[in-house]
Amino acid sequence: MFHPASIRKNNIQPKLKIGEPGDKYEKEADAIADRVMRMPSGEGLRMKSDKVNPDIQMKCAKCEEEEEVQMKPISNQFLQMKSESKQGVASSSLSSRINNSNNSGNSLPEKVRNEMGGKIGADFSGVKIHTDQNAVQMNNELGARAFTYGNDIYFNQGEYSPDNTKGKRLLAHELVHTVQQNDSIQKTDYSDCTNDQLTNLIIPAVNEADSYLQTAISRLSASRLSNNTKDALFMAFRSDTQATADFVKSKLQEIKSGLAGATIECEQPGTFMMDHFCGGNKAYVRLVLSNIHLCMDWWGPDKSLRLRADNLIHEGSHRYNGTSDEGYLGSVDCSERARTAGMSTSRRMNNADSYSCFVYFLLHATDTASLATSFRGGNLALQQDPTGTINLNDGPRSTKFRVSGVPSNSGFRMRWIIADSQNRRYLLKADGGNPFQYGNYEEVYINTPTRDLLKERGITSAEIRCRVDIPGIGDRLFTNPITLST
């Protein structure tokens, strides 16, 4: 039962009565709860409500099925959590217990959260449910079946029962109150989306993205970053420093906060916006401060919940971080592409895909550790093919040297030389360029002019040297001694 200060601002009244005319918040909560109970699966509505101050809201223990009910005073006494007036205050004990319980409680089960979110048209991932003895005692003191304060709903003994009709209606009623009064409850607005799309595709993805972001933010907030977090940072940004972690955390917080109040538009097939702006894209943000547009030819049931949530994080980065598309990573596994190969940390920090892919590497990829090892150069080795003494009279391509263990689209750059015992340098040859300078030269050979010079100087032993420039790491030197003959 909700009391929004219709009698006195910020007050709660501990009993219910057939209410004072004009209590629109109670009417709205009851009306929406009734509609939720009548809705078949797949239908939904979008709730837009005037925000009210975060008073305690409660459902009377003795008023179960009235069309409209309001709290009424016992001996004209009011309870309130905050007040600019001196109309009365809650007991210090009750106030303290409510404040101390704000960080506890349990999230709604995913199935319940998605159903209620879809039908009411809001994201309830931040709502906490309290059913412990403290919640029971506070409800008994208030004579309530349940009451709501901010994101927290407190239930009396046996009243939290979302699997039966009575319990589901009470839960829907209280969830409406969280939307009415609390700025931290998401008030995502949706435009041009069907009820089926909202219930089955979009709201579950919004909830999932919020959950991903919260988990990622928590892991980045750890006093000591885990190896998994460092590996995910390196894969997405080519840096795993604390400064990078702090920067990325701030950006994910911006995305999470932004998505909680986003306007999301569904661009349907055959419409002008779909035809002129989607162009095969999953979604788009035209300008910073604009809405997030979902291209519904991609946003179908064939796309997994994870991919839809990842897409919202990507678009959220455009919208709330102001990032660009410096380069797209693999759409499913965030694999490096030609355009992202060798991309610097600063460019990755301005790349929307880097943020969604960080979340992927952190929470979903099963090979993040091995990938990070590979992209840090941990699998590199210098090889000679064939092995053994090199006859300088043979053809230039008879013996080749290569760096193995280079991941695809790594951006690694190599430079090669031969050095004799006096540290005199000799050039090698690569297809497509001069390997004396940094470039994508994974394989080289001793060309004819160099072979002739080595023979002329009587060089019988030397060393192949390859310096590899690894993005995010720097140079690593690999050497291989060789024996020469004529």
C-alpha positions as CSV (number, residue, x, y, z in Angstrom):
1,M,0.0,0.0,0.0
2,F,1.4,3.4,-1.0
3,H,1.0,6.7,0.7
4,P,2.7,9.4,-1.4
5,A,2.1,12.4,0.9
6,S,-1.4,13.0,-0.4
7,I,-2.4,13.9,3.2
8,R,0.9,15.3,4.5
9,K,4.1,15.3,2.5
10,N,6.5,12.5,3.2
11,N,4.2,10.9,5.8
12,I,3.3,7.2,6.2
13,Q,0.1,6.3,8.0
14,P,0.0,2.9,9.6
15,K,-3.6,1.8,8.8
16,L,-5.5,1.7,5.6
17,K,-9.0,3.1,4.8
18,I,-11.1,3.7,1.7
19,G,-9.0,6.6,0.7
20,E,-9.0,10.3,0.4
21,P,-10.1,11.3,-3.1
22,G,-7.2,12.2,-5.3
23,D,-4.6,9.7,-4.1
24,K,-3.5,9.0,-7.6
25,Y,-0.5,7.0,-6.7
26,E,-2.6,4.3,-4.8
27,K,-5.1,4.3,-7.7
28,E,-2.3,3.8,-10.2
29,A,-0.6,1.1,-8.2
30,D,-3.8,-0.9,-7.7
31,A,-4.9,-0.3,-11.3
32,I,-1.6,-1.5,-12.7
33,A,-1.5,-4.5,-10.4
34,D,-5.0,-5.4,-11.6
35,R,-3.9,-5.1,-15.2
36,V,-0.8,-7.1,-14.6
37,M,-2.9,-9.9,-13.3
38,R,-5.2,-9.8,-16.3
39,M,-2.3,-9.8,-18.8
40,P,-1.4,-13.0,-20.7
41,S,2.2,-13.7,-21.1
42,G,3.9,-11.6,-23.8
43,E,1.8,-8.5,-23.2
44,G,3.0,-5.4,-21.4
45,L,2.4,-1.8,-20.7
46,R,4.7,1.1,-20.1
47,M,4.3,3.0,-16.9
48,K,4.8,6.7,-16.8
49,S,4.2,8.1,-13.4
50,D,4.9,11.3,-11.5
51,K,7.8,10.8,-9.2
52,V,7.1,11.2,-5.6
53,N,9.3,11.6,-2.6
54,P,10.8,8.4,-1.2
55,D,8.3,7.8,1.6
56,I,7.7,4.4,3.1
57,Q,4.8,2.8,1.2
58,M,2.8,-0.1,2.7
59,K,0.0,-2.5,2.1
60,C,-2.4,-2.9,4.9
61,A,-2.6,-6.3,6.6
62,K,-6.4,-6.1,7.0
63,C,-7.3,-4.6,3.6
64,E,-6.6,-7.2,1.0
65,E,-8.9,-6.7,-2.0
66,E,-10.3,-3.1,-1.8
67,E,-10.3,-1.3,-5.1
68,E,-8.6,1.7,-3.6
69,V,-7.0,1.9,-0.2
70,Q,-4.9,4.4,1.6
71,M,-3.1,4.6,4.9
72,K,-5.0,6.3,7.7
73,P,-3.6,7.5,11.0
74,I,-3.8,5.7,14.3
75,S,-4.6,8.4,16.8
76,N,-3.5,10.9,14.2
77,Q,0.1,9.8,14.4
78,F,2.2,9.8,11.2
79,L,5.4,7.9,10.4
80,Q,7.9,9.4,8.0
81,M,11.4,8.9,6.9
82,K,12.2,12.4,5.7
83,S,10.4,15.6,6.2
84,E,10.9,19.3,5.8
85,S,8.0,19.9,8.2
86,K,7.5,19.0,11.8
87,Q,4.5,16.8,11.3
88,G,5.9,13.8,13.1
89,V,8.7,11.3,12.7
90,A,9.1,7.6,12.6
91,S,10.6,6.0,15.7
92,S,14.3,6.2,15.8
93,S,14.4,2.4,16.0
94,L,12.3,1.9,12.9
95,S,14.2,4.5,11.0
96,S,17.5,2.9,12.0
97,R,16.4,-0.6,11.0
98,I,15.2,0.6,7.6
99,N,18.4,2.5,6.9
100,N,20.6,-0.4,8.1
101,S,18.8,-2.8,5.8
102,N,19.2,-0.9,2.6
103,N,22.3,-2.8,1.5
104,S,20.7,-6.2,2.2
105,G,17.8,-8.1,0.7
106,N,17.7,-10.4,-2.4
107,S,17.2,-9.5,-6.0
108,L,14.0,-10.7,-7.7
109,P,14.4,-14.1,-9.4
110,E,15.2,-13.6,-13.1
111,K,11.9,-15.2,-14.2
112,V,9.8,-12.9,-11.9
113,R,11.9,-9.8,-12.7
114,N,11.5,-10.3,-16.5
115,E,7.8,-11.0,-16.3
116,M,7.1,-8.0,-14.0
117,G,9.5,-5.8,-15.9
118,G,7.9,-6.7,-19.2
119,K,4.3,-6.2,-18.0
120,I,4.9,-3.0,-16.1
121,G,7.5,-1.6,-18.5
122,A,10.3,-1.0,-16.1
123,D,13.6,-2.5,-15.1
124,F,13.5,-4.0,-11.6
125,S,17.1,-5.3,-11.5
126,G,17.9,-2.9,-8.7
127,V,15.0,-3.9,-6.4
128,K,15.7,-5.7,-3.2
129,I,13.2,-8.0,-1.5
130,H,13.3,-8.4,2.3
131,T,11.5,-11.3,4.0
132,D,13.7,-11.7,7.0
133,Q,12.6,-11.4,10.6
134,N,13.5,-7.7,10.7
135,A,11.1,-7.1,7.8
136,V,8.4,-9.1,9.5
137,Q,8.7,-7.1,12.7
138,M,8.7,-3.8,11.0
139,N,5.5,-4.8,9.0
140,N,3.9,-5.9,12.3
141,E,4.7,-2.5,13.8
142,L,3.1,-0.8,10.9
143,G,0.1,-3.1,10.6
144,A,1.2,-3.8,7.0
145,R,1.3,-6.7,4.6
146,A,4.2,-5.1,2.9
147,F,5.9,-1.7,2.5
148,T,8.2,0.0,0.1
149,Y,11.0,2.4,0.6
150,G,13.2,3.4,-2.3
151,N,14.4,0.2,-4.0
152,D,13.5,-2.0,-1.0
153,I,10.3,-3.9,-0.5
154,Y,9.7,-5.4,2.9
155,F,7.2,-8.2,3.3
156,N,5.4,-9.5,6.3
157,Q,5.4,-13.2,7.2
158,G,4.2,-15.3,4.2
159,E,3.2,-12.3,2.1
160,Y,6.0,-12.7,-0.5
161,S,4.6,-15.3,-2.7
162,P,5.1,-14.4,-6.4
163,D,3.9,-17.9,-7.6
164,N,0.3,-17.4,-6.5
165,T,-2.3,-14.9,-7.5
166,K,-2.6,-13.1,-4.2
167,G,1.2,-12.8,-3.8
168,K,1.8,-11.8,-7.4
169,R,-0.7,-8.9,-7.2
170,L,0.8,-7.6,-4.0
171,L,4.3,-7.8,-5.5
172,A,3.1,-5.9,-8.7
173,H,1.5,-3.3,-6.5
174,E,4.7,-2.7,-4.5
175,L,6.8,-2.7,-7.7
176,V,4.7,0.1,-9.1
177,H,5.6,2.1,-6.0
178,T,9.3,1.7,-6.6
179,V,8.8,3.3,-10.0
180,Q,6.6,6.1,-8.6
181,Q,9.0,7.2,-5.9
182,N,12.6,6.3,-6.6
183,D,15.0,8.0,-9.0
184,S,17.3,4.9,-8.9
185,I,14.7,2.7,-10.4
186,Q,15.1,2.6,-14.1
187,K,12.6,4.6,-16.0
188,T,13.7,3.5,-19.4
189,D,11.3,4.8,-22.0
190,Y,10.4,2.7,-25.1
191,S,9.1,3.9,-28.4
192,D,7.6,2.0,-31.3
193,C,8.3,-1.4,-29.7
194,T,5.6,-4.1,-29.6
195,N,4.6,-5.6,-26.3
196,D,6.1,-8.9,-27.4
197,Q,9.4,-7.3,-28.3
198,L,9.5,-5.5,-24.9
199,T,8.6,-8.6,-22.9
200,N,10.6,-11.2,-24.7
201,L,13.6,-9.4,-26.2
202,I,14.3,-5.9,-24.9
203,I,13.5,-5.6,-21.2
204,P,15.3,-9.0,-20.5
205,A,18.3,-7.6,-22.4
206,V,18.2,-4.3,-20.4
207,N,18.1,-6.3,-17.2
208,E,20.9,-8.6,-18.3
209,A,23.1,-5.7,-19.4
210,D,22.6,-4.0,-16.0
211,S,23.5,-7.2,-14.3
212,Y,26.7,-7.6,-16.4
213,L,27.7,-4.0,-15.8
214,Q,27.2,-4.3,-12.0
215,T,29.3,-7.5,-11.8
216,A,32.0,-5.9,-13.9
217,I,32.1,-2.7,-11.8
218,S,32.3,-4.8,-8.6
219,R,35.3,-6.8,-9.9
220,L,37.0,-3.6,-11.0
221,S,36.4,-2.2,-7.5
222,A,38.3,-5.0,-5.8
223,S,41.3,-3.9,-3.7
224,R,43.4,-6.3,-5.8
225,L,42.5,-7.0,-9.4
226,S,42.1,-10.7,-10.1
227,N,44.1,-12.4,-12.9
228,N,40.8,-12.8,-14.8
229,T,40.1,-9.1,-14.5
230,K,43.6,-8.2,-15.7
231,D,43.4,-10.6,-18.6
232,A,40.0,-9.2,-19.7
233,L,41.4,-5.6,-19.4
234,F,44.4,-6.6,-21.5
235,M,42.3,-8.3,-24.2
236,A,39.9,-5.3,-24.5
237,F,42.3,-2.4,-23.9
238,R,45.9,-3.8,-24.1
239,S,46.5,-2.5,-20.6
240,D,45.9,-4.1,-17.2
241,T,47.1,-1.3,-14.9
242,Q,45.1,0.0,-12.0
243,A,44.7,3.3,-13.8
244,T,43.1,1.5,-16.7
245,A,40.9,-0.4,-14.4
246,D,39.7,2.8,-12.7
247,F,39.1,4.5,-16.0
248,V,37.1,1.6,-17.4
249,K,35.1,1.3,-14.2
250,S,34.1,5.0,-14.5
251,K,33.0,4.4,-18.1
252,L,30.9,1.3,-17.2
253,Q,29.3,3.3,-14.4
254,E,28.3,5.9,-16.9
255,I,26.8,3.3,-19.2
256,K,24.9,1.6,-16.3
257,S,23.5,4.9,-15.1
258,G,22.6,6.0,-18.6
259,L,20.8,2.8,-19.6
260,A,18.7,3.2,-16.4
261,G,17.1,6.2,-17.9
262,A,17.5,5.7,-21.6
263,T,15.0,6.2,-24.4
264,I,15.1,3.1,-26.6
265,E,13.4,3.2,-30.0
266,C,12.5,0.1,-32.0
267,E,13.0,0.6,-35.7
268,Q,10.7,-1.8,-37.4
269,P,11.3,-3.4,-40.8
270,G,9.9,-1.4,-43.6
271,T,10.0,2.0,-41.8
272,F,11.9,5.0,-42.9
273,M,14.4,4.9,-40.0
274,M,15.1,1.2,-40.6
275,D,15.7,1.7,-44.3
276,H,17.8,4.8,-44.0
277,F,19.8,4.4,-40.8
278,C,20.0,0.7,-39.9
279,G,21.6,-0.5,-43.1
280,G,22.4,-4.0,-41.7
281,N,23.5,-2.6,-38.3
282,K,22.3,-4.1,-35.0
283,A,21.5,-0.7,-33.5
284,Y,22.7,2.9,-33.7
285,V,23.1,6.2,-31.8
286,R,23.1,9.0,-34.3
287,L,24.5,11.7,-32.0
288,V,25.6,12.0,-28.4
289,L,22.5,13.0,-26.4
290,S,20.2,11.2,-28.9
291,N,18.2,8.0,-28.3
292,I,19.3,4.4,-28.7
293,H,17.7,2.9,-31.8
294,L,17.4,-0.8,-32.1
295,C,17.2,-2.3,-35.6
296,M,14.5,-4.9,-35.1
297,D,15.5,-7.0,-38.2
298,W,18.6,-8.0,-36.1
299,W,16.9,-7.8,-32.7
300,G,15.0,-11.1,-33.1
301,P,14.6,-14.2,-31.0
302,D,17.4,-15.9,-32.9
303,K,19.9,-13.6,-31.1
304,S,20.9,-14.8,-27.7
305,L,20.2,-12.8,-24.5
306,R,24.0,-12.3,-24.1
307,L,24.4,-10.8,-27.6
308,R,21.4,-8.5,-27.1
309,A,22.8,-7.3,-23.7
310,D,26.3,-6.8,-25.3
311,N,24.7,-4.7,-28.0
312,L,23.1,-2.5,-25.4
313,I,26.4,-2.0,-23.6
314,H,28.0,-1.1,-27.0
315,E,25.3,1.4,-27.9
316,G,25.4,2.7,-24.3
317,S,29.1,3.4,-24.6
318,H,28.3,5.5,-27.7
319,R,25.5,7.3,-26.0
320,Y,27.0,7.9,-22.5
321,N,30.7,7.7,-23.0
322,G,30.8,9.5,-26.3
323,T,32.9,6.8,-27.9
324,S,33.4,6.1,-31.6
325,D,33.7,3.0,-33.7
326,E,37.5,2.9,-33.9
327,G,37.2,-0.8,-35.0
328,Y,34.7,-3.6,-34.7
329,L,35.8,-6.8,-32.9
330,G,34.2,-10.2,-33.7
331,S,30.5,-10.0,-33.2
332,V,30.2,-13.2,-31.2
333,D,33.7,-13.9,-29.7
334,C,35.2,-10.4,-29.7
335,S,38.1,-11.7,-31.8
336,E,40.6,-9.2,-33.3
337,R,40.0,-8.0,-36.8
338,A,42.3,-6.4,-39.3
339,R,41.0,-3.0,-38.4
340,T,41.7,-3.5,-34.7
341,A,45.1,-5.2,-35.1
342,G,47.7,-3.2,-33.2
343,M,45.2,-0.6,-32.0
344,S,46.6,1.4,-29.2
345,T,45.2,1.6,-25.7
346,S,44.1,5.2,-26.1
347,R,42.2,4.3,-29.3
348,R,40.6,1.3,-27.6
349,M,39.4,3.5,-24.8
350,N,37.5,5.5,-27.4
351,N,36.1,2.4,-29.0
352,A,32.6,1.3,-28.0
353,D,33.3,-2.4,-28.8
354,S,36.1,-2.4,-26.3
355,Y,33.7,-1.9,-23.4
356,S,31.2,-4.5,-24.4
357,C,34.0,-6.9,-25.2
358,F,35.7,-6.3,-21.8
359,V,32.5,-7.5,-20.2
360,Y,32.5,-10.5,-22.6
361,F,36.1,-11.4,-21.7
362,L,35.4,-10.9,-18.0
363,L,32.2,-12.8,-17.7
364,H,31.6,-15.1,-20.6
365,A,34.7,-16.2,-22.6
366,T,36.2,-19.5,-21.5
367,D,39.6,-18.8,-23.1
368,T,40.4,-15.3,-21.8
369,A,43.5,-16.5,-19.9
370,S,45.0,-18.3,-22.9
371,L,44.1,-15.5,-25.2
372,A,45.8,-12.9,-23.0
373,T,48.9,-15.1,-22.7
374,S,49.0,-15.3,-26.5
375,F,48.5,-11.5,-27.1
376,R,51.1,-10.7,-24.4
377,G,53.6,-12.7,-26.5
378,G,53.7,-15.7,-24.2
379,N,53.7,-18.2,-27.0
380,L,56.2,-16.7,-29.3
381,A,59.3,-18.7,-30.4
382,L,61.9,-18.3,-33.0
383,Q,62.3,-21.2,-35.4
384,Q,64.6,-22.3,-38.2
385,D,63.3,-24.5,-41.1
386,P,65.0,-26.8,-41.8
387,T,67.2,-27.0,-38.8
388,G,71.0,-27.7,-39.0
389,T,73.9,-26.1,-40.8
390,I,73.0,-23.6,-43.6
391,N,74.9,-24.0,-46.8
392,L,75.5,-20.4,-48.1
393,N,75.7,-21.8,-51.7
394,D,72.1,-23.0,-51.6
395,G,69.2,-20.9,-52.8
396,P,68.1,-18.0,-50.7
397,R,64.8,-19.6,-49.7
398,S,66.3,-23.0,-48.8
399,T,66.3,-22.0,-45.1
400,K,63.7,-19.8,-43.5
401,F,63.3,-18.3,-40.1
402,R,59.9,-17.5,-38.6
403,V,58.3,-16.4,-35.4
404,S,55.7,-18.9,-34.3
405,G,52.9,-18.4,-31.8
406,V,51.7,-15.1,-33.3
407,P,47.9,-14.7,-32.8
408,S,45.7,-13.7,-35.7
409,N,45.4,-10.0,-36.2
410,S,47.8,-9.4,-33.3
411,G,49.3,-6.2,-34.5
412,F,52.8,-7.6,-33.6
413,R,55.6,-6.0,-35.6
414,M,59.0,-7.6,-36.2
415,R,62.4,-6.5,-37.3
416,W,65.2,-8.9,-38.2
417,I,69.0,-8.9,-38.6
418,I,71.9,-11.3,-38.7
419,A,74.8,-10.5,-36.3
420,D,78.3,-12.1,-36.5
421,S,80.7,-12.6,-33.6
422,Q,82.0,-9.0,-34.1
423,N,78.4,-7.8,-33.9
424,R,78.5,-6.7,-37.6
425,R,74.9,-6.6,-38.9
426,Y,73.6,-8.2,-42.1
427,L,70.3,-7.8,-43.8
428,L,67.6,-10.4,-44.2
429,K,64.8,-10.5,-46.7
430,A,61.1,-10.9,-46.3
431,D,58.3,-11.1,-48.9
432,G,56.8,-7.7,-49.3
433,G,59.2,-5.5,-47.4
434,N,62.4,-4.7,-45.6
435,P,62.6,-6.6,-42.3
436,F,65.3,-4.4,-41.0
437,Q,62.5,-2.0,-40.1
438,Y,59.4,-2.9,-38.0
439,G,56.6,-4.5,-40.0
440,N,54.4,-7.6,-40.3
441,Y,57.3,-9.9,-41.1
442,E,56.7,-13.3,-39.4
443,E,59.0,-15.1,-41.9
444,V,62.4,-14.2,-43.4
445,Y,65.3,-15.7,-45.3
446,I,68.9,-15.0,-46.2
447,N,69.0,-13.4,-49.6
448,T,71.7,-13.8,-52.2
449,P,73.7,-10.5,-51.5
450,T,73.9,-11.3,-47.8
451,R,75.0,-14.9,-48.5
452,D,77.7,-13.6,-50.8
453,L,78.9,-11.1,-48.1
454,L,79.0,-13.8,-45.4
455,K,81.0,-16.1,-47.7
456,E,83.4,-13.3,-48.6
457,R,84.0,-12.6,-44.9
458,G,84.3,-16.3,-44.0
459,I,81.6,-16.2,-41.4
460,T,80.8,-19.7,-40.1
461,S,78.7,-18.8,-37.1
462,A,76.2,-16.0,-36.5
463,E,73.0,-15.2,-34.7
464,I,69.5,-14.5,-36.0
465,R,67.9,-11.7,-34.0
466,C,64.3,-10.8,-34.1
467,R,62.8,-8.0,-32.1
468,V,59.0,-8.2,-31.7
469,D,57.0,-5.1,-30.8
470,I,53.9,-6.3,-28.8
471,P,51.1,-3.8,-28.3
472,G,50.7,-3.1,-24.6
473,I,53.9,-4.8,-23.8
474,G,56.7,-3.4,-25.8
475,D,59.8,-5.0,-27.5
476,R,60.9,-8.5,-26.9
477,L,64.1,-9.9,-28.3
478,F,64.4,-13.4,-29.7
479,T,67.7,-15.0,-30.8
480,N,68.7,-18.1,-32.6
481,P,72.4,-19.2,-33.2
482,I,73.1,-20.5,-36.7
483,T,76.0,-22.4,-38.3
484,L,77.1,-21.6,-41.8
485,S,79.1,-23.5,-44.4
486,T,80.1,-23.1,-48.0
